[in-house]
Amino acid sequence: MAIIVRNRFPVDSQAQKAVGVDIPFNGPAVFKSNYLTREAIKNNLINFFSTTPGERVFNPFFGSKLKSIVFQGLNDVTRENISFILNDELKNIFPFVQVQDINYVPNEDFNELTITITYQVANFGINDTLEITL
């Protein structure tokens, strides 16, 4: 009988090695270190969706086009566009992240749209959610 062995991030097993930088940048020193791959991936996604293409120096293609939809009315077409943009960008930039579900919560009083993305990292057993407010 075959045994399925899950992949494991080797850095997570070593408590002294930082994986990334935590967001927001308000640690006791300049940056607060991040020691879990789950949190590093989530912070990378937050950083990606908070950046507009052309905003980052020396990497003009990094960033999400979600902010271009902010001033469009929220309807079925807009939701389809958001889903297409999210899935396409994640597939191209973060191919190891698989989107499970996308949920939209509009708040017309404050002209906000909260997008909740439930995702899974393939082969590593990481399931998490990310909340983006536009």
N, C-alpha and C positions, 0 to 999 in steps of 0.2 A: 504494500500500500504506500502510495506516495505521500510525502509530507510537504505541505506548502510552507516555505520559509518566507516570512515577511522581510522586506528590505528595512534597514534601520540606518538612521543617520549616525555615523560614527562620532560626530561632535556632541550629540546629545548625551552620550554615555560618559563624557568627560566633563566634570562639573566646573572646571576652571577655564575652559575655552569658550570665549564669547562667539556667537554666530553672527550677530549683527548689532545694529544700533536701534534702540527703542524710540518710538514716536509717542508723544511730542518730546522735543529736545529741552527737557527741564530737569535734568538729573542734578545730583549734588556737585558734580564736576561739569564739564562741558557737555558730555554725552553719557547717557545711561546705557550700559551694555545689555545685550539680549542673549540669553543662554539656551533657548529652545528654538529648534527649527520651525516649529509651528508658529511661534510668534514672529520669527524673522520673515516667513513667507507672508504673513498677514500684514506686517509693516511694509514689505515691498509692494504689496497690492495697494495699500493706502497711499504710498508714495506715488505709484504709477497713476492712480485715478485722480490724485490731487494735482498732477502736472499736466499742462497743456502741451501738445506737440509744438516744438519750436522754442519752448521756454528754457530747456536745459542746454547749457553751453557744451559744445563738442558732441552732443548727441541730440540733434534736432528732431529725430523721429520718435524719441521716447515721450510717452504721455498718452493720455486718453482723450478721445473726441467727445466725451460725455458733456462737457461744458458747453458745446455748441448747440445742444438741445435744450438748454435751460429756458430760453425764451419762447419755445414753441408750446402750443396748447397741449395739455395732456389728453390724448385720446388713444384709440387702438393702434393707429399708425405710428404714433410716437413711441408707444410701448414696444411695438415690433422693431422700430429703429434702435431703441435702447438695447433690446435683447440681442439684436444682430451685432451692434457695436461691441457690447460686452463679450459675447461669445467669440467674435472675430479677433478682438484684441488679446483676449486671454489665450486663444489658440496660438497666436503668433508670438507673443512675448513670454507667456508662461504656459508652455505646452504640457507641463506636468500637473496643472490645475484643471480639474474637470468640474464644470458648473453643474450642480444638482438641481437648483431651483432659484428663480429670481422673483422677488416679491416687491410690489410697488405700493407705497402708502403716500398719497398726495395730501398736502395740507394747504388748501386754497387760502386760508386766512393769512398765512405767512408767506405764501408764494414759494413753497418748498416741495420737493419730492424726495422721499427717502426710499432708497433702493437697498433691499437686503438680498445679498448673494450668499447662498449656501453652496459650499464647494467641497471637493474632496481632492487630496493629493494622491495621485495614482501610485499604487504599490507601497505606500508608506503608512497607511491607516490613519491619515490625518483628515478629520472632518471638522469643518469650522464654518462660521458665518462672518460676513463682512457687511457693515452698514455704511452706506454712502448717502450723504444729504446734499442735494443740489438746490 
